[in-house]
Amino acid sequence: MKILRKIIEIDENLCTGCGECIINCAEGALQIVDGKARMLAEKYCDGLGACLGHCPTGALRIIEREAEDFDEEAVEELLKNRNAPQAHPAPPVGGCPSARLQTFAPATPCQAANAPVQLAAASGSALSHWPVQIRLVPPSAPFLKDADLLIAADCVPVAYPDFHRNLLSGKVVMVGCPKFDEAESAIAKFAEIFASSGIKSITMAIMEVPCCSNMRHIVSQALSRSGTAIPVREVVISARGELLRQGEMPS
């Protein structure tokens, strides 16, 4: 039943998809869809506006209009379902090569010595496995076991010239776009990985643009759901490929 009440309104022209409002919505009413913050359903929004002060562009405001009444039981069910563990079956071995699990052994001294001159002169790839996309890596992938995990926004390897040497070396990598990828699916997958794979450390590499900060939400929510305490180092890269800052991920 619809009643006259206060509810959040989102200005899509101002929204950058940064995800800050999602982090501060205790009811889980908001989600990034197609790069913009959207309300999942009117019944999930209590209209109190806890998310307002965290929007860097002022895209959120409280209005009064006819809307579906706030349903506390529906919110509890939504949060319960989000926190429940989800199964992520491994991609079929005989399927698309992009989804086939592979582990790459490092080159032996003999192989390195016999590599073509133009390749031997380069620093080489530090990639140790395949696939790398968050959506394609199953939580049961053997290369995740006891790994130092690098979670990278997929623009970072393009922008940062020292990605392989300074970030990827010695780590297992999972890449994705925190603006366009489905956040809830990524949270559920990482929560399962953190809870079952014995991840030793997490390095999160993002771009300086506001929408990339949604990766913080994904990682922090996944850690919370997994019940694990894993150290997280955040690395921020500029659009020109400069290392802007690195250190502990902001809470």
C-alpha positions in Angstrom: 0.0 0.0 0.0 1.3 3.5 -0.9 1.3 6.2 1.7 2.5 9.8 1.7 6.0 9.7 3.4 9.6 10.7 3.1 11.9 8.8 0.8 15.2 9.1 -0.9 15.4 10.5 -4.5 18.5 10.0 -6.7 19.5 12.5 -9.3 21.1 10.3 -12.0 22.7 13.3 -13.7 24.7 14.0 -10.6 25.4 10.4 -9.5 28.9 9.1 -10.4 28.3 5.5 -9.2 31.0 5.9 -6.5 29.0 3.7 -4.1 29.5 5.8 -0.9 25.7 5.9 -0.3 25.5 2.1 -0.5 28.1 1.7 2.3 26.1 4.0 4.5 22.6 2.5 3.8 22.0 0.1 6.7 18.9 -1.2 5.1 20.6 -2.2 1.9 18.1 -0.3 -0.2 20.6 1.0 -2.7 22.7 -0.7 -5.2 24.9 0.2 -8.2 23.2 -0.8 -11.4 24.6 0.2 -14.8 27.0 2.6 -13.1 24.4 4.5 -11.1 23.0 4.2 -7.6 19.4 2.8 -7.7 16.8 2.0 -5.1 16.0 -1.7 -5.2 12.5 -1.1 -4.0 10.6 1.7 -2.1 9.8 -0.7 0.8 13.5 -1.0 1.7 14.1 2.8 2.2 13.2 4.2 5.6 13.5 7.8 4.5 15.8 8.8 7.3 18.6 9.8 5.0 21.7 8.3 6.6 23.2 8.1 3.1 22.8 11.8 2.2 25.9 13.2 3.9 28.2 10.7 2.2 27.4 11.5 -1.4 30.2 13.7 -2.8 28.1 15.2 -5.6 24.8 15.9 -3.8 22.9 13.4 -5.9 20.7 12.3 -3.0 17.9 14.2 -1.3 14.9 13.4 0.8 11.5 14.2 -0.7 7.9 13.6 0.4 5.7 11.7 -2.0 3.4 8.7 -2.2 5.5 5.6 -1.9 5.2 2.0 -0.7 5.4 1.8 3.1 8.7 0.9 4.7 8.8 -2.8 5.5 11.2 -3.7 8.2 10.6 -7.4 7.8 11.4 -7.2 4.1 14.7 -5.4 5.0 15.6 -8.2 7.4 14.9 -10.8 4.8 16.9 -8.9 2.2 20.0 -8.6 4.5 19.6 -12.2 5.6 19.7 -13.4 1.9 22.7 -11.1 1.2 24.6 -12.6 4.1 23.8 -16.2 3.3 26.7 -18.1 1.6 26.2 -18.6 -2.2 27.5 -21.3 -4.4 29.7 -20.4 -7.3 30.3 -23.5 -9.4 33.6 -23.7 -11.3 33.2 -23.0 -15.1 33.1 -26.2 -17.1 36.6 -27.4 -18.1 35.5 -28.0 -21.7 33.9 -24.6 -22.1 35.3 -21.3 -23.4 39.1 -21.0 -23.0 38.6 -17.7 -21.2 37.0 -19.5 -18.3 39.4 -22.5 -18.2 41.5 -22.6 -15.1 45.2 -22.5 -15.8 48.3 -22.1 -13.6 51.5 -20.8 -15.2 54.8 -22.1 -13.8 57.7 -19.6 -13.8 60.2 -19.9 -16.6 63.3 -22.1 -15.7 66.7 -20.5 -16.1 67.2 -22.5 -19.3 63.9 -21.2 -20.8 64.7 -17.6 -19.8 68.2 -17.9 -21.4 66.7 -19.2 -24.7 63.8 -16.7 -24.9 63.9 -14.4 -28.0 66.0 -11.3 -27.4 63.1 -8.9 -27.5 61.3 -10.8 -24.9 64.3 -11.5 -22.7 65.1 -7.8 -22.5 61.7 -7.0 -21.1 60.7 -7.6 -17.5 58.1 -10.2 -18.5 54.7 -11.0 -17.2 54.2 -11.7 -13.5 50.8 -13.4 -14.2 50.7 -16.8 -12.6 47.2 -18.1 -13.5 44.1 -17.8 -15.6 41.3 -16.5 -15.7 41.7 -13.2 -13.9 38.2 -11.6 -14.2 36.3 -11.6 -10.8 33.2 -13.0 -12.6 35.2 -15.9 -14.0 37.4 -17.0 -11.1 35.6 -19.7 -8.9 36.2 -19.5 -5.2 37.5 -23.1 -5.4 40.3 -22.2 -7.8 43.5 -23.9 -6.5 45.7 -20.8 -7.1 43.7 -18.9 -4.4 44.8 -21.3 -1.7 47.0 -19.4 0.9 47.5 -16.6 -1.6 48.5 -13.0 -1.4 45.5 -11.5 -3.3 45.6 -8.5 -5.6 42.1 -7.1 -6.3 42.5 -4.5 -9.1 40.1 -2.3 -10.9 40.5 -3.2 -14.5 41.7 0.2 -15.6 44.7 0.0 -13.3 46.8 -2.4 -15.5 46.2 -0.1 -18.4 47.2 3.1 -16.6 50.0 2.0 -14.3 53.2 1.1 -16.2 54.8 -0.8 -13.4 51.7 -2.9 -12.6 53.4 -6.3 -13.1 56.7 -5.4 -11.3 55.3 -3.4 -8.4 51.8 -4.8 -7.8 51.3 -8.2 -9.4 54.6 -10.0 -8.7 54.1 -12.8 -6.2 50.3 -12.3 -6.1 47.2 -13.9 -7.4 45.1 -11.3 -9.2 41.4 -10.7 -9.7 40.2 -7.8 -11.8 36.9 -6.1 -12.4 35.1 -2.8 -12.8 33.6 -1.6 -9.5 31.3 0.7 -11.4 29.8 -1.7 -14.0 30.2 -5.1 -12.4 27.3 -6.4 -10.2 28.5 -5.5 -6.7 26.4 -8.0 -4.7 27.8 -10.9 -6.8 31.3 -9.7 -6.2 30.7 -9.3 -2.5 29.3 -12.9 -2.2 32.2 -14.4 -4.2 34.9 -12.6 -2.2 33.2 -13.5 1.1 33.4 -17.1 0.1 37.0 -16.8 -1.0 38.0 -15.0 2.2 36.3 -17.6 4.4 37.6 -20.7 2.7 40.9 -20.0 0.9 43.2 -18.9 3.6 44.1 -15.6 1.9 47.1 -14.1 3.6 46.9 -10.5 2.5 44.9 -8.3 0.2 46.2 -5.5 -2.0 43.4 -3.4 -3.5 44.5 -1.3 -6.5 42.0 1.3 -7.7 41.9 4.5 -9.9 41.6 8.0 -8.5 38.1 8.4 -10.0 35.1 8.4 -7.6 33.4 5.4 -9.0 36.4 3.2 -8.2 35.9 3.8 -4.5 33.0 1.3 -4.7 35.7 -1.4 -4.6 36.2 -0.5 -1.0 32.6 -1.2 -0.3 32.9 -4.6 -2.0 36.0 -5.7 -0.1 34.9 -4.4 3.3 31.4 -6.0 3.0 33.0 -9.3 1.9 35.4 -9.2 4.8 32.5 -8.5 7.2 30.4 -11.4 5.8 33.3 -13.8 5.8 34.1 -13.1 9.5 37.8 -13.0 8.7 40.5 -10.4 9.5 42.8 -10.1 6.5 45.2 -7.1 6.2 44.2 -4.8 3.3 46.6 -2.4 1.6 45.0 0.2 -0.8 46.9 1.5 -3.8 45.5 4.5 -5.7 46.6 5.3 -9.3 46.0 8.5 -11.2 44.5 8.6 -14.7 48.0 9.5 -16.0 49.5 6.3 -14.4 51.1 7.8 -11.3 51.1 6.1 -7.9 49.2 8.7 -5.9 49.1 6.9 -2.5 49.2 3.6 -0.8 48.5 2.4 2.7 45.7 0.9 4.9 42.3 0.9 3.2 40.1 3.6 4.7 37.3 2.2 6.9 
